[in-house]
Amino acid sequence: MATLTWRRLTPAAAAARGCHCRRVASATLLLLLLGLLGILGWGGDLLVAPDPLPPNADVLVVLSGSDRAAQARREEALRLFREGRAGNLAISAAQVRFWGQWVPDLMRRYLEREYGKEQADRAVLCPHNADSTLEEARALRPCLEEHGWRSVIVVTSNFHTRRARHIWRQVFKDAPRPVRIFVYGVDDGEFEPRGWWRSRRYAKTFLFESVKLVWTYLVER
C-alpha cells in the first residue's frame, strides 16, 4: 500500500511562497482600487452617451417615464420642436387609466392647455401597454412606421441614453426601409455624471441603470 509522505517546506521556500501571495494580493487590491477610481471618475459616462443631432429629423419621440422625467423630456422635446429640429412630435403614452380617465386623453388635453391647440394637434400620441424600454420601442415602432418617419430623435433622460440607443437600433435594424436613430439626453434631475456618488439620488440611479444596461447587453441583445 502506498503511503503518503509530507514534505515540510524549507524556511526559504515558505518565505518565497508567502512573498508571492503578498504580491498577488497587492496587485489585486491595486486593480480593485483603480477600478473603483475609474467608476467614480468616469462611471457616469458609461450611462450618458447622447448622439450628435442631425440638422432636421422626421420626428422627435418622447419616451415615457416618471412624472419628473416625463415632464423634463416633454419640455425639452417641445423646445427642439420649436427650433425646427424635427417636423413632427410623437409622445409615448401609457394606455392606462388615471382617476377614471385614459392617460392619452389626459395628455392631449394637457398639451392643448399648456401649448395651444395648434401645437397640440401636431403631436401624435402613441398609446401602448409596455413595461420596459424594449417593450416601449417595439410598441412605438408601428406608430412611427405608419407615418413613414425614417429619421428619429429619441428624447429621454441623460442616464438612459446609452441603453435606449442600443435598444432602439436593435428594434429597428430589420425595418423594411432603413431608419436612423439618434438619442438626445435630458437632464431631469435624477442623475449627474460628474460626482454622482455624492448624491443618494444620483447613486441610486447609477446602480439601477447600470444593472439594466448589463441586462440589456447580455440578455436582451
C-alpha positions in Angstrom: 0.0 0.0 0.0 1.3 3.4 -0.9 1.9 5.7 1.9 1.7 9.5 1.8 4.7 11.4 2.7 4.6 15.0 3.8 7.4 17.3 2.9 7.9 20.3 5.2 8.8 23.4 3.2 12.2 24.8 3.9 12.2 28.3 5.5 13.4 29.7 2.2 10.6 28.1 0.2 8.0 29.1 2.8 9.2 32.7 2.6 9.2 32.7 -1.2 5.6 31.4 -1.2 4.5 34.0 1.3 6.2 36.7 -0.7 4.4 35.6 -3.9 1.0 35.5 -2.2 1.5 39.0 -0.9 2.4 40.3 -4.4 -0.7 38.7 -5.8 -2.9 40.2 -3.1 -1.3 43.6 -3.5 -1.7 43.5 -7.3 -5.4 42.5 -6.9 -6.0 45.3 -4.4 -4.4 47.8 -6.7 -6.6 46.7 -9.6 -9.7 47.0 -7.4 -8.7 50.5 -6.3 -8.0 51.5 -9.9 -11.3 50.1 -11.0 -13.2 51.9 -8.2 -11.5 55.2 -9.1 -12.4 54.6 -12.7 -16.0 54.0 -11.8 -16.2 57.1 -9.6 -14.4 59.3 -12.2 -15.9 58.1 -15.4 -18.7 55.8 -14.5 -21.3 58.4 -15.4 -20.0 58.3 -19.0 -20.9 54.7 -19.2 -24.6 55.7 -19.0 -24.6 59.1 -20.6 -23.9 58.8 -24.3 -26.0 61.1 -26.4 -25.7 61.4 -30.2 -24.9 64.5 -32.3 -28.3 65.5 -33.7 -29.0 66.0 -37.4 -30.0 69.5 -38.6 -33.5 68.2 -39.2 -35.2 64.9 -38.5 -38.6 63.5 -39.3 -39.8 63.2 -35.8 -39.0 63.7 -32.1 -40.1 60.8 -30.0 -40.6 61.5 -26.3 -40.2 58.3 -24.1 -42.4 57.8 -21.1 -41.0 57.8 -17.5 -41.7 59.0 -14.0 -43.6 62.3 -13.6 -40.4 64.3 -13.2 -38.7 62.6 -16.2 -41.7 62.8 -18.5 -42.1 66.5 -17.9 -38.5 67.2 -18.5 -38.4 65.1 -21.6 -41.6 66.7 -23.0 -40.5 70.2 -22.4 -37.1 69.7 -24.0 -38.7 67.9 -27.0 -41.1 70.9 -27.4 -38.1 73.3 -27.4 -36.3 71.2 -30.0 -39.5 71.1 -32.0 -39.9 74.9 -32.0 -36.3 75.2 -33.1 -37.1 73.1 -36.1 -35.1 70.1 -35.2 -37.9 67.8 -36.5 -41.0 68.2 -38.4 -43.2 66.1 -36.1 -43.6 65.2 -32.5 -44.6 61.8 -31.2 -45.2 61.1 -27.5 -45.2 57.7 -25.8 -48.5 57.4 -23.9 -49.2 54.5 -21.5 -52.7 53.1 -22.2 -53.8 53.1 -18.6 -56.4 54.9 -16.5 -55.7 57.6 -14.0 -58.6 58.7 -11.8 -61.0 57.0 -14.2 -59.7 58.6 -17.4 -57.3 57.3 -20.0 -53.9 58.8 -19.8 -53.6 59.6 -23.6 -56.8 61.6 -23.3 -55.4 63.5 -20.3 -52.2 64.1 -22.1 -54.0 65.5 -25.1 -56.0 68.0 -23.0 -52.8 68.9 -21.1 -50.9 69.7 -24.4 -53.8 71.8 -25.6 -54.0 73.7 -22.4 -50.2 74.3 -21.9 -49.1 74.8 -25.5 -52.2 75.7 -27.5 -54.3 73.6 -29.8 -52.3 74.3 -32.9 -49.1 72.8 -31.5 -51.0 70.1 -29.7 -52.6 69.0 -33.0 -49.1 68.4 -34.4 -48.2 65.9 -31.7 -49.0 62.3 -32.3 -49.8 60.2 -29.2 -48.7 56.6 -29.4 -50.6 54.5 -26.8 -49.1 51.3 -25.5 -49.0 48.9 -22.6 -45.2 48.5 -22.4 -43.4 47.8 -19.2 -39.8 48.3 -20.3 -37.7 50.3 -22.7 -37.6 47.3 -25.1 -41.3 46.8 -25.0 -41.9 50.5 -25.5 -39.6 50.6 -28.6 -41.4 47.6 -30.0 -44.8 49.1 -29.3 -43.9 52.5 -30.8 -42.4 51.1 -34.0 -45.8 50.6 -35.8 -46.8 54.1 -34.8 -43.7 55.6 -36.4 -43.8 53.3 -39.5 -47.5 54.2 -40.0 -46.4 57.8 -40.7 -43.3 56.8 -42.7 -40.8 58.5 -40.4 -37.3 57.3 -41.0 -35.2 59.8 -39.2 -36.0 59.6 -35.5 -34.7 61.6 -32.5 -35.5 59.7 -29.3 -35.7 62.1 -26.3 -35.1 60.5 -23.0 -33.2 61.2 -19.7 -29.4 61.6 -19.9 -28.6 58.5 -17.9 -30.9 56.4 -20.2 -29.2 57.4 -23.5 -26.7 54.6 -24.0 -29.2 51.8 -23.2 -32.1 53.5 -25.2 -29.9 53.9 -28.3 -28.8 50.2 -28.2 -32.4 49.0 -27.8 -34.0 51.3 -30.4 -31.4 50.5 -33.0 -31.8 46.8 -32.3 -35.6 47.1 -32.7 -35.4 48.9 -36.0 -32.5 47.1 -37.6 -34.7 44.8 -39.6 -37.1 47.6 -40.8 -38.1 47.3 -44.5 -36.8 50.8 -45.0 -33.7 52.0 -43.1 -34.5 54.1 -40.0 -31.8 56.3 -38.5 -32.0 56.6 -34.7 -30.5 59.5 -32.7 -30.8 59.7 -29.0 -31.0 63.0 -27.1 -30.4 63.2 -23.3 -32.3 65.5 -21.0 -31.2 66.5 -17.5 -34.2 65.6 -15.5 -32.7 66.0 -12.0 -32.3 62.2 -11.4 -28.6 61.9 -12.4 -25.4 64.0 -12.8 -22.5 62.1 -14.4 -19.8 64.2 -12.6 -19.7 63.4 -8.8 -22.7 61.1 -9.0 -21.6 59.3 -5.8 -22.0 62.4 -3.7 -25.8 62.3 -4.0 -28.0 59.4 -2.8 -30.5 60.0 -5.7 -27.7 60.0 -8.3 -26.0 56.9 -6.8 -29.3 55.1 -6.8 -30.0 56.0 -10.4 -26.4 54.9 -11.3 -26.8 51.5 -9.6 -30.3 50.7 -11.1 -29.4 51.9 -14.6 -26.1 50.0 -14.6 -27.8 46.8 -13.8 -30.4 47.4 -16.5 -27.6 48.2 -19.0 -25.8 44.9 -18.3 -29.1 43.0 -18.6 -29.8 44.7 -21.9 -26.4 43.8 -23.4 -26.3 40.2 -22.0 -29.9 39.1 -22.1 -32.0 41.3 -24.3 -29.4 41.7 -27.1 
